[in-house]
Amino acid sequence: MAAPTAVKDRPHTQAQVRYVRMSASKARQVLALIRGKSVGAADDVLALSERDAARVIQKCLRSAVANAEHNDGLDPEELFVATCFADEGPTLRRFRPRARGRATRIRKRTCHITVIVARYSADELTVRRESQRLKGGSAGRTSGGASRRARVAKSRGEEIVEETDEVPTTDEVTDEPTVDEVLDAVEAEEAAEDAADAEDTTDEVAQVEEAAEAPETDESPEEMVEAHTKDELLEIADEAGVEVAKSKTKAEIAGAIEVATASADELAEHHTKDELIELAEKAGIEVAKSWTKPQIAEAIHAAQASDDAASREDD
């Protein structure tokens, strides 16, 4: 397509993207945002746009700028988007099956996007450079330290301005700590850390000793029967404070140890409902078959706790 009349009289370069898989109306909405803007401003607008068409148009714009720079020898800083447009391309027709044996046509639109960049005229370049110079000068004047001090002084009042003009003398006493004070503070912090570490070490040692003194009763009754003799089970029962008769079998001794040392949750987890009912009957605890496993385990644990309390009172 020939260049529009508006850019025929000035150097211009174009780039085109053909068969873009989107409708021309969607591309035209983005093209309207950059038409007539400088190349830099147009690129910023496209970079910040959330539309999908902006990505394709940005590539087309950069291609046009590259063509102008390498093929026509134009300065990219002197270019602007002279015109841009989107023409309709071929439509891909697809069909979607619908009810009653019908079919609905689906139109997949395509378009051809064209971006033409041109060079500003001499008068336009002069105006733009003068405007940029004025903006840069005003920014430099207003961003200096003197202007900031003036604004701060105006907001705080004249009294603060007079105080800030005074030059501090060397006779004034400063609040900065001396070297000795810093060393004393560091030594105090190190001593506090050492004391805390010593307390932690003492607690860890006490926990280890308590764990070593506690009898190992984490085994299940079956494992205890297989791993220990009857005499060993009796010794474990004595260490756990469980009173069992020597006439009891190994299984009964192991079950008594578990009932005495395990919590209600562990009993409910490691035994079936029938096994818990059997343990309760051996311990002389009345439970109903309609109870749940946690309820039976809690009753066994509560009975064992009450027996332990009674034995301690007798002692």
MOZIMO-V189383 format. One record per residue. N is the residue number from 1. OMEGA is omega in whole degrees, 0 to 359 (* if undefined). NEAR is the number of other C-alpha atoms within 12 Angstrom. Layout:
# MOZIMO-V189383
n/omega/near
N/OMEGA/NEAR
N/OMEGA/NEAR
This chain:
# MOZIMO-V189383
n/omega/near
1/180/16
2/181/13
3/178/23
4/183/21
5/184/12
6/184/18
7/181/24
8/187/17
9/181/14
10/180/21
11/181/26
12/179/37
13/182/40
14/173/37
15/185/33
16/174/30
17/185/33
18/175/22
19/175/23
20/186/30
21/172/24
22/182/31
23/180/27
24/181/28
25/178/21
26/179/27
27/182/36
28/179/28
29/178/22
30/179/33
31/179/38
32/181/25
33/186/29
34/183/34
35/179/29
36/180/25
37/174/28
38/184/30
39/180/36
40/180/23
41/179/21
42/179/35
43/178/32
44/179/19
45/181/25
46/180/32
47/182/24
48/180/16
49/181/21
50/181/11
51/179/21
52/180/21
53/182/33
54/180/30
55/181/24
56/181/34
57/178/45
58/176/38
59/179/24
60/178/36
61/179/47
62/175/34
63/178/27
64/178/37
65/178/39
66/177/25
67/180/26
68/182/31
69/187/24
70/183/14
71/184/16
72/178/20
73/180/19
74/180/24
75/181/24
76/180/28
77/183/23
78/184/30
79/174/42
80/180/40
81/183/43
82/177/39
83/178/37
84/183/41
85/179/35
86/177/35
87/179/27
88/176/26
89/179/22
90/180/19
91/177/20
92/184/19
93/176/13
94/182/13
95/179/13
96/180/13
97/179/12
98/184/10
99/176/8
100/176/7
101/180/8
102/178/10
103/180/12
104/182/14
105/175/14
106/181/13
107/177/17
108/188/20
109/171/23
110/180/26
111/175/30
112/184/33
113/180/40
114/177/40
115/180/46
116/177/46
117/181/48
118/181/42
119/175/35
120/174/30
121/182/19
122/180/13
123/179/12
124/178/16
125/179/19
126/180/14
127/181/14
128/180/19
129/178/17
130/179/14
131/178/14
132/179/14
133/179/14
134/178/14
135/179/15
136/180/14
137/179/14
138/178/14
139/179/13
140/181/14
141/185/14
142/183/16
143/181/16
144/180/14
145/181/12
146/181/13
147/178/16
148/178/14
149/180/19
150/180/19
151/179/17
152/179/16
153/180/19
154/182/15
155/183/13
156/180/15
157/185/15
158/182/15
159/180/13
160/178/16
161/180/17
162/179/13
163/181/13
164/179/16
165/181/12
166/180/10
167/180/10
168/179/11
169/182/8
170/181/7
171/182/7
172/181/9
173/179/9
174/180/10
175/182/7
176/181/10
177/178/12
178/181/11
179/180/10
180/179/11
181/179/13
182/180/13
183/178/13
184/179/14
185/179/15
186/179/14
187/178/14
188/178/14
189/179/14
190/179/14
191/178/14
192/178/14
193/178/14
194/179/14
195/178/14
196/178/14
197/180/14
198/178/14
199/179/14
200/180/14
201/179/14
202/179/14
203/180/14
204/179/14
205/180/14
206/178/14
207/179/14
208/180/13
209/178/13
210/179/13
211/180/13
212/181/11
213/183/13
214/179/16
215/182/23
216/182/22
217/179/28
218/182/22
219/175/23
220/179/27
221/179/30
222/179/20
223/179/18
224/179/29
225/181/25
226/188/16
227/186/17
228/172/22
229/181/18
230/179/24
231/179/22
232/178/21
233/177/38
234/178/31
235/178/24
236/179/32
237/177/31
238/179/20
239/180/20
240/180/26
241/181/25
242/179/28
243/178/25
244/178/28
245/180/18
246/180/17
247/180/12
248/177/18
249/180/19
250/181/29
251/179/27
252/178/29
253/180/38
254/178/40
255/178/38
256/178/38
257/182/39
258/180/41
259/183/46
260/187/36
261/184/32
262/176/31
263/180/24
264/180/27
265/179/20
266/178/24
267/180/35
268/183/28
269/188/18
270/184/25
271/173/26
272/181/18
273/179/24
274/178/21
275/178/23
276/178/37
277/179/31
278/177/25
279/179/36
280/179/31
281/178/19
282/180/20
283/180/26
284/182/15
285/180/22
286/178/19
287/178/27
288/180/18
289/179/17
290/179/12
291/175/17
292/180/18
293/179/28
294/180/26
295/179/24
296/179/35
297/179/37
298/179/27
299/178/32
300/181/40
301/180/31
302/179/23
303/178/25
304/179/31
305/179/22
306/177/15
307/179/22
308/179/21
309/180/14
310/179/12
311/178/14
312/178/11
313/178/9
314/178/8
315/*/7
